[in-house]
Amino acid sequence: MIALQRFLLVPLLAALCCGGALLAATAHASTLTVVPPGNRSQTQPPIPDASATRTRAFKTTYAEKYEKIVALLKHEKKLVAHIKQVAAAYDIDPIHIIGALVGEHTYNVTAVGSVQTYYVKALSYSGLDFAFRYKGVPVQTFVQRPEFAACAEAKDSAALWSCRDRVWVEHFRGKTVDGVTYDAMTFQQAFFQPFFAGQTFGLGQISPLTALEVTDLVNRVSGYDRLTPDHPQAIYRDVMDPDRSIVYIAAIVRDAIDAYKEQGFDISGNPGITATLYNVGQPRQRAAALAGGKGRKLPVENYYGWLVNDKLDDLRSLLDSGS
């Protein structure tokens, strides 16, 4: 997921937490609220200027980008078959993976014409020498600061990196601490862009930070080695190799569904909501804010998730193309 989307944290958090109609009846806190299919909004929410600017810069349109990723999925039957297999392993509807791919490559980076191209790109990064640093400080060193001490109690990688992300926002982002001025940028932008800004990679455009968040889940379900910032090349291998990136997309969706379930919401039947969360990230913070709001409201899709729900019949037909 492209890093520029993280600038939309405040408005999108508000949309996910406070939008939507009040439920007809007040639910008990322990009751699981099933989020129904479809869009809550009658019309598509505004598309960010950054997405529009990027699309114009490459002399294309959203419609053209949508058709390109759909064409890729229609053509790559083995990829669709792999999507189905991985979805079953993570106990999710494969439409969630399709939705994440279509949303990402419609509004962010245009999909390439062939999956083979992604394999070639993955190999090109395998021998590079780089590290995750901010102002010369490796992220592994930075998170040893006392401000992050409470994160050590996290039960898994998702909770751990989510905690570190939150601590960065609360204690460092846009602040001066111990004489060091920290830019008003996200944790991802500060530490996990060793090459250039707005940097995500491969099919699904997964960020290194997001891969780290779900590494325990991927290890448990798929048996992949756990990722760490000490070995950034392994992170790039996993997010750029198409076979592995599909696994991470499934894990990201599964993690978002679980985060919302912990707060009393079942979003597993609404791929527009899971696509929205794939786009904006931070499912635990958003789920907690939604549950803690006044009244019992439903999460609301953003522009990215709205497209997925709007095109759902067409996207489901793509699943028929896999063997």
Protein Blocks (a to p, Z undefined) as FASTA:
>chain_A
ZZklmmmmmmmmmmmmmgccddfbdcdfklccdddedjfbfbdcdddfklmmmmmmnopa
fklmmmmmmmmmmmmmmlmmmmmmmmmmnopafklmmmmmmmmmmmmcccdfbfklmmmm
mmmmmmpccdddeehiafklmmmpmklmmmmmpcbfklmmmmmmmmmmmmmgopaeehia
cddbdfklmmmmmkbghiaedehiaafklmmmmmmmmmmmnopacddfklmmlmmmmmmm
mklmmmmmmmmmmmmmmmmmmnopafklmmklmmmmmmngomllmmmmmmmmgcjddddd
dfklmmmmmmmmmmmmmmmmpZZ
